[in-house]
């Protein structure tokens, strides 16, 4: 069995996300039990998410964000159109010049 170690920056981001979710919950005047009920999860799971525990599932996170009405903000996460590095790598793999068009092989040419 292998142990997964979360990189420091990723761990910070998980904690920050948990804090943001907690702030959104408090601004709405909802208790942990209220939001957990709306999201269909256990209170302990919501508490783990708000504390930034890295083992909390991504599905739980997205469901809680949805329950808060913030699910539109998830659309920007890992958006391929905003991935400048990935686009540059893809462009580097494209051929630099076009080859000659090849005739299609037509076995039924009479």
N, C-alpha and C positions, 0 to 999 in steps of 0.2 A: 504494500500500500504506500503510495507516494503522498507527500505533504506538499500542498500548494502554498507558496509564500507570495502574498500580495505585494507588488512593488510599492514603494513609499508614496509616490505621487498618486497612484491609483487608490491607495488606502485613504489618503487625504481627501480625494474627490468623493469617495464613498461617505466619509464623515460629513463633508460639506452638503452632500445631497440629503443625508438624513436630517441635518440641521434645517435645511430649507423646507423639507416636508413637515418637520415639527412646527416651524414658524407659520407655514400655511394653515396647518391644523388649528393652531392657537388663534390666528387671526379670524378664523371662521367661528371661533368659540366652541369648538368641538373637543370633547374629551378623547382620550386614547380609545376608550370603548366605543364611542360614537363612530370614529373613523374606521376602526377595525370592523365594526358591524357593516358599514357602508361598503367596505372593500371585500367583505366576506372572508376575513382572516382572523386569526387569534390575536388578542391584545399583546401577548408576548412577542409575536412575530413583528407587529408594528413597532413595539418598543425597540426590538433589535434593529429594525430598519432605521429608526430615528437616531439610534446610537451609532450608526455607521458600521455595524458588524458586517464584515465582508461575505459571510456565508449566507446572507439573506438573498433569496432568489430574485432574478431579474423580473420574473412574472409577477411576483409580489410587489416589487417596486412600481412597475408599470400600472398595476391594478390600483395601487394607492394613489398614484398621480392622477389616474382617471377619476377615482372617487373624489378627489379634490377639485376636479374640473380643469386640471392643468395639462391634460393629455396632448393638446396641440403643441406644447413645448417639446414633446418627445420627438416630433417630426424632424427636428434639426439634428438629433443625435445620430452621428455616423452617416450623415447625408452624403451619398456618393458624389453629388454635384458640388459639394463644398470640399471634397477631398483633393486638394491641389497636388499633394505629393503623389497620390495614386494616379491622378490624371497624367502627371509628368512621366511616371514610370510606364504607363500604358502608351503614351505618345513615343517614348524612346524605343519601344518594341515594334512600332509600325515600320514598314519598309520605307526606305528613303526615296525610292523611285518605283514607278509602276512597271511591271513586266509586260511583255507582249501578250495580247489577248490570246488565249488558247482556243483552238477550235473544239467544240464539243464532239465527243466521240458518239457517233450515231450509227449503231449497228443495223438500223433499219432503213438506211439510205438506199433507195432503189434507183 
